[in-house]
Amino acid sequence: MRVLLISALLTLTPALALAAPLPAPVARMIETAAETPGALAAVAEVARRTYPESLAEIDAQVGALTSRAEEERIARITSLRFRDGWKGEGQAGGFISTGNSEDIGASGGLTFAKETLRWRHEIKATGDYQRSNGAVSKERYFAGYAGQWKLSGRAFVAVAASGERDRFAGFSSRFTESVGVGYRLVDRPGLRFDVQAGPALRQTNYYDLDDESAFSARFGGDLAWTLRPDLVFTQNTSVFLDSVSSSLTSTTALTTKLRGDLSARAAFDIRMESEPPAGREHTDTTTRATLVYSF
């Protein structure tokens, strides 16, 4: 028995010798890093490489800080009223368009977003307007709401309602209501990709044709990719398929931070209608360059 005990002590002695207390300044540095989003992981990794004999203590501290931050986030979100916690973004700039209109014009928009434990909300309004030689050459307005009710895992229920006007696509108003299911295919730091599908109802009032209402099948995809902390690529696509007039809208954008809350954005829009009114093009494209202010 004594031989076994001595043998066990000899086995444990090297491991105990390798374990060393983490220096207090390093522990305080990790604690401070937790206050800056994205900094904790980088600082902890440096600490692990510098003090490999304190891995257990470093991992324990990081785990405690992460758990505390998550508890604080949940408590903060839970206490918010509906009008609280919204983040906004305003943009203004110019564009070059081809297709039904070929002109240089102005563009503006507002976006408000909020995320709770069960919901993601987004409210968006945009407008493009151009006059050339005293005549309107482009006029499009859009306002809409999109919501995601989170289910278990990455699945969600998607609801949306919008209204738009596009003179050069041939309609004075188009209202769309949709509901469906979605799934977050990719959910990693800096990379998110959602897909969704479901039925939709569209009511279109044309300038030169009879008004029409139609049930559609809606498919959508939303990609957000942070290439660098100051550079974000986004791609948003919606497709409506019905027996009257199918359509596709797609927006590709690259946003780079300039200073503080001010960013610059370059975007390219494609809008396609399978059955446009007579004399209208099937495809419109718009290239925008805007300044974006986040608040």
C-alpha positions as CSV (number, residue, x, y, z in Angstrom):
1,M,0.0,0.0,0.0
2,R,2.8,2.4,0.9
3,V,4.5,1.7,-2.4
4,L,1.4,2.4,-4.3
5,L,0.9,5.7,-2.5
6,I,4.4,6.8,-3.1
7,S,4.1,5.9,-6.8
8,A,0.9,7.9,-7.1
9,L,2.5,11.0,-5.5
10,L,5.5,10.7,-7.8
11,T,3.0,10.6,-10.8
12,L,1.1,13.7,-9.7
13,T,4.1,15.8,-8.7
14,P,5.1,16.9,-12.3
15,A,1.5,18.0,-13.0
16,L,1.3,19.9,-9.8
17,A,4.6,21.5,-10.5
18,L,3.3,22.7,-13.9
19,A,0.3,24.4,-12.5
20,A,1.1,27.9,-11.4
21,P,-1.1,30.8,-10.3
22,L,-1.9,33.3,-13.0
23,P,-0.2,36.7,-12.4
24,A,-2.6,39.3,-11.1
25,P,-1.9,41.8,-13.9
26,V,-2.8,39.2,-16.5
27,A,-6.0,38.3,-14.8
28,R,-7.0,42.0,-14.6
29,M,-6.2,42.3,-18.4
30,I,-8.5,39.4,-19.2
31,E,-11.2,41.0,-17.0
32,T,-10.8,44.3,-18.8
33,A,-10.9,42.6,-22.2
34,A,-14.4,41.2,-21.5
35,E,-15.7,44.8,-21.6
36,T,-14.8,45.1,-25.3
37,P,-16.8,43.0,-27.8
38,G,-14.5,40.6,-29.5
39,A,-11.5,41.3,-27.4
40,L,-11.8,38.6,-24.8
41,A,-11.0,35.7,-27.1
42,A,-7.9,37.3,-28.5
43,V,-6.5,38.4,-25.1
44,A,-7.2,35.0,-23.6
45,E,-5.4,33.2,-26.5
46,V,-2.3,35.4,-25.9
47,A,-2.4,34.6,-22.2
48,R,-2.6,30.9,-22.9
49,R,0.5,31.0,-25.1
50,T,2.4,33.2,-22.6
51,Y,1.4,31.2,-19.5
52,P,0.8,27.6,-20.6
53,E,1.2,26.5,-17.0
54,S,-2.0,28.4,-16.0
55,L,-4.3,27.1,-18.7
56,A,-6.9,25.8,-16.3
57,E,-7.1,29.1,-14.4
58,I,-7.3,31.1,-17.7
59,D,-10.1,28.8,-19.1
60,A,-12.0,29.0,-15.8
61,Q,-11.8,32.8,-15.8
62,V,-12.9,33.1,-19.4
63,G,-15.8,30.7,-18.8
64,A,-17.0,32.7,-15.8
65,L,-16.7,36.0,-17.7
66,T,-18.6,34.6,-20.8
67,S,-21.4,33.2,-18.5
68,R,-21.7,36.5,-16.7
69,A,-21.9,38.4,-20.0
70,E,-24.6,36.1,-21.3
71,E,-26.6,36.4,-18.1
72,E,-26.4,40.2,-18.2
73,R,-27.4,40.2,-21.9
74,I,-30.5,38.1,-21.2
75,A,-31.4,40.2,-18.2
76,R,-31.0,43.4,-20.3
77,I,-33.0,42.1,-23.2
78,T,-35.8,40.7,-21.0
79,S,-36.3,44.1,-19.3
80,L,-36.6,46.0,-22.5
81,R,-40.0,47.4,-23.5
82,F,-41.0,47.2,-27.2
83,R,-39.9,50.8,-27.9
84,D,-36.5,50.2,-26.3
85,G,-33.3,48.6,-27.7
86,W,-33.7,49.6,-31.4
87,K,-30.6,50.4,-33.5
88,G,-30.9,52.6,-36.5
89,E,-29.1,53.5,-39.7
90,G,-29.7,56.3,-42.2
91,Q,-28.1,56.6,-45.6
92,A,-28.1,59.2,-48.4
93,G,-26.3,59.4,-51.7
94,G,-26.5,59.0,-55.4
95,F,-27.0,56.3,-58.0
96,I,-26.5,55.5,-61.7
97,S,-29.4,53.5,-63.2
98,T,-29.8,51.5,-66.4
99,G,-32.9,49.8,-67.9
100,N,-36.2,51.6,-67.8
101,S,-34.3,54.8,-66.8
102,E,-30.8,56.0,-67.4
103,D,-29.9,58.9,-65.2
104,I,-28.0,60.1,-62.2
105,G,-30.2,60.6,-59.1
106,A,-30.5,60.7,-55.4
107,S,-31.2,57.9,-52.9
108,G,-32.0,57.8,-49.2
109,G,-33.2,55.3,-46.6
110,L,-33.8,54.5,-42.9
111,T,-33.5,51.1,-41.2
112,F,-34.4,50.2,-37.6
113,A,-33.6,46.8,-36.1
114,K,-34.0,45.1,-32.8
115,E,-33.3,41.6,-31.5
116,T,-34.9,40.0,-28.4
117,L,-34.7,36.5,-26.9
118,R,-37.5,35.3,-29.3
119,W,-37.8,37.9,-32.0
120,R,-35.7,39.7,-34.7
121,H,-37.4,42.9,-36.0
122,E,-36.5,45.1,-39.0
123,I,-38.3,48.2,-40.3
124,K,-37.0,49.7,-43.5
125,A,-37.9,52.6,-45.8
126,T,-36.0,53.6,-48.9
127,G,-36.6,56.0,-51.8
128,D,-35.1,56.8,-55.2
129,Y,-36.1,59.9,-57.1
130,Q,-34.7,61.7,-60.2
131,R,-35.9,64.5,-62.5
132,S,-34.2,65.0,-65.8
133,N,-34.9,68.0,-68.0
134,G,-38.0,68.8,-66.0
135,A,-39.4,65.2,-66.2
136,V,-39.3,62.4,-63.7
137,S,-37.0,59.7,-64.9
138,K,-37.0,57.5,-61.8
139,E,-39.3,57.2,-58.8
140,R,-39.4,54.3,-56.4
141,Y,-40.5,54.2,-52.8
142,F,-40.5,51.2,-50.4
143,A,-41.5,50.6,-46.8
144,G,-41.7,47.3,-45.0
145,Y,-41.4,45.2,-41.9
146,A,-39.7,41.8,-41.5
147,G,-39.8,39.7,-38.4
148,Q,-38.3,36.4,-37.3
149,W,-39.8,34.5,-34.5
150,K,-37.1,32.1,-33.2
151,L,-37.9,28.5,-32.8
152,S,-35.6,25.8,-31.3
153,G,-32.1,25.7,-32.7
154,R,-31.6,27.8,-35.9
155,A,-35.1,27.6,-37.3
156,F,-37.6,30.5,-37.2
157,V,-41.0,31.7,-38.5
158,A,-40.7,34.6,-40.9
159,V,-43.4,37.2,-41.3
160,A,-43.2,40.3,-43.6
161,A,-45.4,43.1,-44.9
162,S,-44.4,45.8,-47.3
163,G,-45.7,48.5,-49.7
164,E,-43.9,50.0,-52.7
165,R,-44.4,52.3,-55.7
166,D,-42.3,52.1,-58.9
167,R,-43.5,54.3,-61.7
168,F,-41.0,52.9,-64.2
169,A,-41.9,49.3,-63.4
170,G,-45.4,50.3,-64.3
171,F,-47.3,50.1,-61.0
172,S,-48.5,52.9,-58.7
173,S,-48.6,50.5,-55.6
174,R,-47.8,47.0,-54.7
175,F,-48.6,45.5,-51.3
176,T,-47.1,42.2,-50.1
177,E,-47.8,40.1,-47.1
178,S,-46.0,36.8,-46.5
179,V,-45.4,34.2,-43.8
180,G,-43.1,31.2,-43.9
181,V,-40.4,29.2,-42.3
182,G,-36.7,29.9,-42.3
183,Y,-33.4,28.4,-41.2
184,R,-30.0,29.9,-40.3
185,L,-27.7,27.7,-42.5
186,V,-24.5,29.5,-41.3
187,D,-24.2,31.1,-37.8
188,R,-20.5,31.9,-37.1
189,P,-18.8,35.0,-35.7
190,G,-18.7,37.3,-38.7
191,L,-20.7,35.1,-41.0
192,R,-24.5,34.6,-41.1
193,F,-26.7,33.1,-43.9
194,D,-30.5,32.7,-43.6
195,V,-32.9,31.1,-46.0
196,Q,-36.7,31.2,-45.9
197,A,-39.7,30.1,-47.9
198,G,-43.5,30.4,-47.7
199,P,-46.7,31.7,-49.3
200,A,-47.3,35.3,-50.0
201,L,-50.2,37.5,-51.2
202,R,-49.5,40.5,-53.5
203,Q,-51.9,43.2,-54.6
204,T,-50.7,45.3,-57.5
205,N,-52.2,48.5,-58.9
206,Y,-50.9,49.3,-62.4
207,Y,-50.9,52.6,-64.2
208,D,-52.1,51.2,-67.6
209,L,-53.5,47.7,-66.7
210,D,-56.2,46.3,-64.5
211,D,-55.4,45.9,-60.8
212,E,-54.6,42.3,-59.8
213,S,-54.1,40.2,-56.7
214,A,-52.3,36.9,-56.7
215,F,-51.0,34.2,-54.3
216,S,-47.2,33.6,-54.7
217,A,-44.5,31.3,-53.5
218,R,-41.8,33.4,-51.8
219,F,-38.2,32.4,-51.4
220,G,-35.5,34.5,-49.8
221,G,-31.9,34.5,-48.7
222,D,-29.9,36.9,-46.5
223,L,-26.1,36.8,-46.2
224,A,-23.9,39.0,-43.9
225,W,-20.2,38.5,-44.0
226,T,-17.7,40.6,-42.0
227,L,-14.6,40.5,-44.1
228,R,-12.7,42.7,-41.6
229,P,-13.9,44.6,-38.6
230,D,-14.4,47.7,-40.8
231,L,-15.7,45.9,-44.0
232,V,-19.0,44.1,-44.3
233,F,-20.4,42.3,-47.4
234,T,-24.2,41.7,-47.6
235,Q,-26.5,40.0,-50.1
236,N,-30.3,40.0,-49.9
237,T,-32.5,38.3,-52.4
238,S,-36.3,37.7,-52.7
239,V,-38.1,35.8,-55.4
240,F,-41.9,35.7,-55.9
241,L,-43.3,33.0,-58.2
242,D,-46.9,33.2,-59.3
243,S,-49.1,32.7,-62.4
244,V,-49.6,36.4,-63.0
245,S,-46.1,38.1,-62.8
246,S,-43.1,36.6,-61.1
247,S,-40.4,38.9,-59.8
248,L,-36.9,38.9,-58.3
249,T,-35.2,41.6,-56.3
250,S,-31.5,41.4,-55.2
251,T,-29.3,43.8,-53.4
252,T,-25.5,43.3,-53.1
253,A,-23.6,45.8,-50.9
254,L,-20.2,46.5,-49.5
255,T,-20.0,48.7,-46.4
256,T,-16.7,50.1,-45.0
257,K,-16.4,52.1,-41.8
258,L,-14.9,55.6,-42.3
259,R,-14.9,57.0,-38.8
260,G,-16.9,56.5,-35.7
261,D,-20.5,55.9,-36.7
262,L,-20.0,57.0,-40.3
263,S,-19.6,54.5,-43.1
264,A,-19.5,54.4,-46.9
265,R,-21.6,51.9,-48.9
266,A,-21.6,50.8,-52.5
267,A,-24.6,48.8,-53.6
268,F,-26.0,47.1,-56.7
269,D,-29.7,46.4,-57.1
270,I,-31.3,44.1,-59.7
271,R,-35.1,44.1,-60.1
272,M,-36.7,41.7,-62.6
273,E,-40.4,41.3,-63.6
274,S,-41.4,38.4,-65.8
275,E,-44.5,40.1,-67.2
276,P,-43.9,43.9,-67.2
277,P,-46.5,46.2,-68.8
278,A,-46.0,46.9,-72.6
279,G,-43.1,49.2,-73.3
280,R,-41.4,48.4,-70.0
281,E,-38.1,46.5,-69.6
282,H,-37.9,43.2,-67.8
283,T,-34.9,44.2,-65.8
284,D,-33.9,47.4,-63.9
285,T,-30.5,47.9,-62.3
286,T,-29.4,50.5,-59.9
287,T,-25.9,51.3,-58.7
288,R,-25.6,53.4,-55.5
289,A,-22.9,55.1,-53.5
290,T,-24.1,56.4,-50.2
291,L,-22.9,57.6,-46.8
292,V,-24.3,55.7,-43.9
293,Y,-24.8,56.9,-40.3
294,S,-25.5,54.4,-37.5
295,F,-27.3,55.4,-34.3
